[in-house]
Structures are given as C-alpha cells and as structure tokens.
Amino acid sequence: MMMRPTWSFSQLIAGAPEFKTMKPYIPKGLNMKHLGLFMNKTFSGRLNADKIKAIRERWKGKLVIKGIVNADDAEKAIQLGADGIIVSNHGGRQLDAGQSTIKPLAALAKEFGTRTTLMMDSGIRSGPDVACALASGAKFTFMGRSFMYGVGALGARGGDHTMTMLKRQLQQVMEQLACARVVDFPKHLVY
C-alpha cells in the first residue's frame, strides 16, 4: 500500500466492496459479514425442472440456463423452453476438480449446436481462449476473472484496459490463422 499510495487512496475513497447487483434484494441493514448467510438461504438447492417451468411461465423474454455440461441436462433445458445454454462449471469455484468446460462444449455443440444457442463460461482468460471456445461451438463467451484482475490492478480504467487487451489478442489469432470472421474459427482452429 505504501508503494502505491494513489491506488491505496482510491480504494479507500471507493469504500467497502459490495455486491451492487444484489443490493436491491438484500434486506436493509445486512452487512457483508451476513451476506454469505443470506446467499445460502436465498440461493440454496439445485435448479430443477419445476423451478425452470415456473420461471418460463412468468418470463416471456429469452431464457438462458447456466451450468449445463452434459447432454441429458441440455435436452431437459431445451424441452423446458430455454433459448440458450451456458456451458459452465462456475469458474471451478465450488468444485475445482470438475472438468474444464471446453470438453463438454465441443460434445454439446455436435448434438445441440443447431437446436439452441450455446455459450461458454469458465476457464476463459485470454483472446486465444475465446477463439478456442468459438471454434468448439460457442456463439458467445463470458469471463469475469480477467476483468476483476484488471479492475484490481488499474481501478476504473481496468475494465477498458482488459477489453482492449482481449480484443487485440483475438485479432492476433485471427490474423495468424488468416481468418476473416470469428464465425469461421471452426474451419481454421481444431481444438
């Protein structure tokens, strides 16, 4: 902190970290210490067909289900009205011994790629990772950790810096493969 006083003061001014997206749903007066208890109570239990049906009945917009890694769950998701599937092991946080998501993505793309929109989350840290996911059948990718590192290192500028880096890395992969469009990655990259 003494080596980077500007960064330290900017963090001090920003205040204690909080989950802004969760704030409207967290009971008033609940501090960060009790947030874990609230999250466990609110988000406990496995998502099942009944819960998805109830959401689908109420929500008329696009419905995407995250955490699919096998064909049985993908089929159920489609039958329940999901418009898209995010192949994800949730960043390996809960089960760090789970398989990487690129392997099930490739298998699911063969079977479901024409029936639903496949997306991928987890394990994507760079432009080449995005390229591999797109080559394996994803139409879109998500990432969080890279942006957290960028913001942690550079503050408010970190997100933009991270995006610039990722775009440049992806462009370099495309240039090296002579690939004009990202939708052509499956023709150029074998993963």
One Martini backbone bead per residue (centre of mass of N, CA, C, O) as a GRO file, in nm:
protein
  191
    1MET     BB    1   0.057   0.064  -0.019
    2MET     BB    2   0.311   0.247  -0.005
    3MET     BB    3   0.387   0.202  -0.316
    4ARG     BB    4   0.054   0.279  -0.377
    5PRO     BB    5  -0.111   0.548  -0.284
    6THR     BB    6  -0.318   0.607  -0.504
    7TRP     BB    7  -0.459   0.337  -0.494
    8SER     BB    8  -0.523   0.330  -0.191
    9PHE     BB    9  -0.701   0.588  -0.189
   10SER     BB   10  -0.908   0.496  -0.398
   11GLN     BB   11  -1.008   0.258  -0.223
   12LEU     BB   12  -1.094   0.423   0.022
   13ILE     BB   13  -1.302   0.603  -0.127
   14ALA     BB   14  -1.485   0.366  -0.237
   15GLY     BB   15  -1.492   0.156  -0.023
   16ALA     BB   16  -1.663  -0.099   0.049
   17PRO     BB   17  -1.740  -0.379  -0.072
   18GLU     BB   18  -2.012  -0.464  -0.307
   19PHE     BB   19  -2.325  -0.599  -0.424
   20LYS     BB   20  -2.499  -0.426  -0.647
   21THR     BB   21  -2.688  -0.648  -0.780
   22MET     BB   22  -2.802  -0.737  -0.479
   23LYS     BB   23  -2.908  -0.492  -0.315
   24PRO     BB   24  -3.227  -0.502  -0.376
   25TYR     BB   25  -3.243  -0.805  -0.214
   26ILE     BB   26  -3.122  -0.707   0.040
   27PRO     BB   27  -3.161  -0.656   0.346
   28LYS     BB   28  -3.171  -0.413   0.547
   29GLY     BB   29  -2.860  -0.388   0.727
   30LEU     BB   30  -2.687  -0.583   0.578
   31ASN     BB   31  -2.385  -0.715   0.600
   32MET     BB   32  -2.111  -0.878   0.478
   33LYS     BB   33  -2.108  -1.094   0.702
   34HIS     BB   34  -2.424  -1.186   0.620
   35LEU     BB   35  -2.428  -1.254   0.314
   36GLY     BB   36  -2.374  -1.561   0.311
   37LEU     BB   37  -2.635  -1.640   0.456
   38PHE     BB   38  -2.827  -1.518   0.251
   39MET     BB   39  -2.729  -1.678   0.005
   40ASN     BB   40  -2.787  -1.962   0.116
   41LYS     BB   41  -3.092  -1.917   0.158
   42THR     BB   42  -3.170  -1.810  -0.136
   43PHE     BB   43  -2.955  -2.022  -0.315
   44SER     BB   44  -3.067  -2.291  -0.252
   45GLY     BB   45  -3.045  -2.546  -0.438
   46ARG     BB   46  -3.141  -2.713  -0.708
   47LEU     BB   47  -3.207  -2.692  -1.019
   48ASN     BB   48  -3.528  -2.752  -1.159
   49ALA     BB   49  -3.797  -2.811  -1.351
   50ASP     BB   50  -4.001  -2.653  -1.177
   51LYS     BB   51  -3.843  -2.387  -1.163
   52ILE     BB   52  -3.823  -2.341  -1.469
   53LYS     BB   53  -4.124  -2.340  -1.533
   54ALA     BB   54  -4.195  -2.094  -1.357
   55ILE     BB   55  -4.016  -1.898  -1.509
   56ARG     BB   56  -4.127  -1.942  -1.798
   57GLU     BB   57  -4.421  -1.848  -1.733
   58ARG     BB   58  -4.329  -1.547  -1.648
   59TRP     BB   59  -4.105  -1.545  -1.872
   60LYS     BB   60  -4.096  -1.401  -2.214
   61GLY     BB   61  -3.819  -1.403  -2.255
   62LYS     BB   62  -3.514  -1.489  -2.258
   63LEU     BB   63  -3.378  -1.818  -2.177
   64VAL     BB   64  -3.098  -1.896  -1.966
   65ILE     BB   65  -2.880  -2.174  -1.890
   66LYS     BB   66  -2.653  -2.238  -1.632
   67GLY     BB   67  -2.438  -2.537  -1.604
   68ILE     BB   68  -2.401  -2.701  -1.856
   69VAL     BB   69  -2.236  -3.050  -1.930
   70ASN     BB   70  -2.477  -3.229  -2.052
   71ALA     BB   71  -2.708  -3.382  -2.254
   72ASP     BB   72  -2.945  -3.419  -2.059
   73ASP     BB   73  -2.961  -3.119  -1.962
   74ALA     BB   74  -2.992  -2.995  -2.241
   75GLU     BB   75  -3.257  -3.132  -2.316
   76LYS     BB   76  -3.421  -3.024  -2.079
   77ALA     BB   77  -3.384  -2.724  -2.138
   78ILE     BB   78  -3.525  -2.727  -2.411
   79GLN     BB   79  -3.798  -2.853  -2.315
   80LEU     BB   80  -3.837  -2.594  -2.107
   81GLY     BB   81  -3.750  -2.328  -2.303
   82ALA     BB   82  -3.471  -2.275  -2.372
   83ASP     BB   83  -3.264  -2.048  -2.569
   84GLY     BB   84  -3.009  -2.116  -2.383
   85ILE     BB   85  -2.660  -2.219  -2.316
   86ILE     BB   86  -2.430  -2.243  -2.041
   87VAL     BB   87  -2.121  -2.355  -2.034
   88SER     BB   88  -2.047  -2.451  -1.688
   89ASN     BB   89  -1.834  -2.446  -1.369
   90HIS     BB   90  -1.820  -2.172  -1.215
   91GLY     BB   91  -1.495  -2.141  -1.215
   92GLY     BB   92  -1.429  -2.377  -1.002
   93ARG     BB   93  -1.517  -2.297  -0.709
   94GLN     BB   94  -1.683  -2.546  -0.596
   95LEU     BB   95  -1.529  -2.750  -0.823
   96ASP     BB   96  -1.196  -2.786  -0.897
   97ALA     BB   97  -1.226  -3.098  -1.028
   98GLY     BB   98  -1.362  -3.025  -1.267
   99GLN     BB   99  -1.414  -3.002  -1.576
  100SER     BB  100  -1.364  -2.851  -1.839
  101THR     BB  101  -1.568  -2.673  -2.074
  102ILE     BB  102  -1.458  -2.748  -2.360
  103LYS     BB  103  -1.539  -3.044  -2.378
  104PRO     BB  104  -1.854  -3.027  -2.355
  105LEU     BB  105  -1.894  -2.821  -2.578
  106ALA     BB  106  -1.816  -2.995  -2.821
  107ALA     BB  107  -2.034  -3.211  -2.772
  108LEU     BB  108  -2.285  -3.022  -2.766
  109ALA     BB  109  -2.250  -2.898  -3.050
  110LYS     BB  110  -2.309  -3.154  -3.213
  111GLU     BB  111  -2.609  -3.196  -3.086
  112PHE     BB  112  -2.711  -2.861  -3.027
  113GLY     BB  113  -2.612  -2.626  -3.225
  114THR     BB  114  -2.903  -2.615  -3.396
  115ARG     BB  115  -3.115  -2.584  -3.133
  116THR     BB  116  -2.915  -2.379  -2.986
  117THR     BB  117  -2.755  -2.153  -2.781
  118LEU     BB  118  -2.411  -2.153  -2.731
  119MET     BB  119  -2.223  -2.104  -2.434
  120MET     BB  120  -1.928  -1.978  -2.246
  121ASP     BB  121  -1.783  -2.057  -1.929
  122SER     BB  122  -1.495  -2.085  -1.801
  123GLY     BB  123  -1.146  -2.052  -1.850
  124ILE     BB  124  -1.145  -1.758  -1.959
  125ARG     BB  125  -0.844  -1.531  -2.020
  126SER     BB  126  -0.829  -1.501  -2.346
  127GLY     BB  127  -0.832  -1.470  -2.678
  128PRO     BB  128  -0.761  -1.769  -2.743
  129ASP     BB  129  -0.992  -1.881  -2.568
  130VAL     BB  130  -1.217  -1.763  -2.735
  131ALA     BB  131  -1.142  -1.902  -3.000
  132CYS     BB  132  -1.175  -2.195  -2.896
  133ALA     BB  133  -1.474  -2.171  -2.821
  134LEU     BB  134  -1.576  -2.093  -3.105
  135ALA     BB  135  -1.452  -2.351  -3.245
  136SER     BB  136  -1.636  -2.547  -3.040
  137GLY     BB  137  -1.947  -2.379  -3.058
  138ALA     BB  138  -1.959  -2.106  -2.961
  139LYS     BB  139  -2.132  -1.783  -2.975
  140PHE     BB  140  -2.036  -1.717  -2.676
  141THR     BB  141  -1.860  -1.538  -2.413
  142PHE     BB  142  -1.742  -1.552  -2.074
  143MET     BB  143  -1.604  -1.321  -1.820
  144GLY     BB  144  -1.442  -1.218  -1.497
  145ARG     BB  145  -1.153  -1.237  -1.382
  146SER     BB  146  -1.001  -1.049  -1.577
  147PHE     BB  147  -1.159  -0.794  -1.483
  148MET     BB  148  -1.082  -0.807  -1.187
  149TYR     BB  149  -0.782  -0.773  -1.233
  150GLY     BB  150  -0.794  -0.504  -1.382
  151VAL     BB  151  -0.937  -0.344  -1.154
  152GLY     BB  152  -0.732  -0.412  -0.929
  153ALA     BB  153  -0.488  -0.269  -1.085
  154LEU     BB  154  -0.657   0.004  -1.237
  155GLY     BB  155  -0.936   0.030  -1.176
  156ALA     BB  156  -1.154   0.196  -1.376
  157ARG     BB  157  -0.956   0.120  -1.628
  158GLY     BB  158  -0.943  -0.199  -1.630
  159GLY     BB  159  -1.176  -0.287  -1.815
  160ASP     BB  160  -1.081  -0.148  -2.075
  161HIS     BB  161  -0.802  -0.277  -2.084
  162THR     BB  162  -0.894  -0.568  -2.101
  163MET     BB  163  -1.060  -0.543  -2.361
  164THR     BB  164  -0.829  -0.449  -2.541
  165MET     BB  165  -0.653  -0.699  -2.504
  166LEU     BB  166  -0.858  -0.916  -2.602
  167LYS     BB  167  -0.905  -0.801  -2.885
  168ARG     BB  168  -0.610  -0.819  -2.976
  169GLN     BB  169  -0.572  -1.122  -2.936
  170LEU     BB  170  -0.798  -1.209  -3.129
  171GLN     BB  171  -0.683  -1.069  -3.378
  172GLN     BB  172  -0.417  -1.228  -3.386
  173VAL     BB  173  -0.543  -1.501  -3.438
  174MET     BB  174  -0.681  -1.425  -3.702
  175GLU     BB  175  -0.422  -1.343  -3.852
  176GLN     BB  176  -0.264  -1.618  -3.820
  177LEU     BB  177  -0.522  -1.776  -3.973
  178ALA     BB  178  -0.675  -1.615  -4.188
  179CYS     BB  179  -0.939  -1.495  -4.032
  180ALA     BB  180  -1.214  -1.290  -4.097
  181ARG     BB  181  -1.417  -1.456  -3.903
  182VAL     BB  182  -1.534  -1.595  -3.612
  183VAL     BB  183  -1.730  -1.805  -3.755
  184ASP     BB  184  -1.456  -1.952  -3.888
  185PHE     BB  185  -1.297  -2.110  -3.669
  186PRO     BB  186  -1.377  -2.412  -3.726
  187LYS     BB  187  -1.194  -2.410  -3.997
  188HIS     BB  188  -0.905  -2.325  -3.839
  189LEU     BB  189  -0.968  -2.463  -3.562
  190VAL     BB  190  -0.840  -2.719  -3.352
  191TYR     BB  191  -0.969  -2.850  -3.022
   0.00000   0.00000   0.00000
